[in-house]
Amino acid sequence: MNNKSIKYLDILLPFIALGIVVALWAIVAAAVGSQIVFPSLLSTLKALFNLFGEGSFYVSIGNSLLRVLISFVISFLFALIFAILSSLLKNVGKVVSILTSIMRTIPTMSIILLALIWLSTLNAPMLVAILVIFPLQYAGLLNAIVNVDPRLIEMAKIYNVPIKKQILNLYLPEAAPSVFSTIKSTISLNVKLIIAAEVMAQTRASMGLQMQQASMYLEMDVLFAWTIIAVVLGLILEGIVTLVEKLTIGGKR
């Protein structure tokens, strides 16, 4: 298979996947036969377009997106700091490793309930997201740092390369692919965590609250419409990260 065929296949595959999803949706909706239990694609699309005309629609997306970005940046910065410290100091790495192991085993629902006690309904979703994705980001970033080619590090030491140049010309280029992979794998997860916590907290003017209200009033088409929006939001964020990756390290790779 030549490069041209591969490019066409890369373009075609997303449409094939979308077609499969649409076909399965139609089959399940026809089999269930109840709009309350499983709405059709057409009724869901109608509900989706109706949402576009509501002012609260954009406010809810904006508020949830802001929580996603704030919690993600805070978690990433802490994960990066502790990953660097762990790579330099073994004892720090052992302590953080134990802490992250404990954090991974705590049920997400327990974290949500505790966050609701400790914080307001506006801030609790961000704490939930930070506590859940921090261990994942830490593991990914630490792996990226410690897997830098030791031969390149040794060569830099032999030739007395300044630490600033080591960071810019050695560590960053070598670790960048793994770092971007970690970002892509956790950014969409963060969207799901924020929305789930908003549902539990009934956070006002949020995507989670809109979903909770749609479920409460048995508006399944509206609930599915908000679900589509959440999926698209996660895909857009992943796409932005992929684009930044290609612009920064794509050419070098």
Secondary structure, 3 states (H helix, E strand, C coil): CCHHHHHHHHHHHHHHHHHHHHHHHHHHHHHHCCCCCCCCHHHHHHHHHHHHCCHHHHHHHHHHHHHHHHHHHHHHHHHHHHHHHHHHCHHHHHHHHHHHHHHHHCCHHHHHHHHHHHCCCCCHHHHHHHHHHHHHHHHHHHHHHHCCCHHHHHHHHHCCCCHHHHHHHHHHHHHHHHHHHHHHHHHHHHHHHHHHHHHHHCCCCCHHHHHHHHHHCCCHHHHHHHHHHHHHHHHHHHHHHHHHHHHHHHCCC
